[in-house]
Amino acid sequence: MGDVRKFQTGLERVQEERKMQQLEPQNKVVLSIREAAAYSSIGINTIERLLKEPGCPFVLYVGTKRLVTRIPFEEALPEHSAV
């Protein structure tokens, strides 16, 4: 009879894409401020304050949106022992 192929409905395709987007923070290169707060157990306001510091090594601007680059953020945490 030939190949039997499974066709995805629109809903199945969207659910599959959402699964692909749900990576663990330790597997991401860039984190949102909320993800960085949850990942590090540091408050959102504190992370925002750190991102505003001149020369912050872990801030990444995408337009006006501020993101946290994970590896430099992890490396800088011991330096900010009292945030």
JOJONOR-V912321 format. One record per run of one state. SS is the DSSP state (~ for helix, > for strand, _ for the rest). FROM is the first residue (numbers start at 1). TO is the last residue. If there is no record, write none. Layout:
BEGIN
ss:SS from:FROM to:TO
ss:SS from:FROM to:TO
END
This chain:
BEGIN
ss:_ from:1 to:9
ss:~ from:10 to:21
ss:_ from:22 to:24
ss:~ from:25 to:27
ss:_ from:28 to:29
ss:> from:30 to:31
ss:_ from:32 to:32
ss:~ from:33 to:40
ss:_ from:41 to:43
ss:~ from:44 to:52
ss:_ from:53 to:58
ss:> from:59 to:62
ss:_ from:63 to:64
ss:> from:65 to:69
ss:~ from:70 to:80
ss:_ from:81 to:83
END
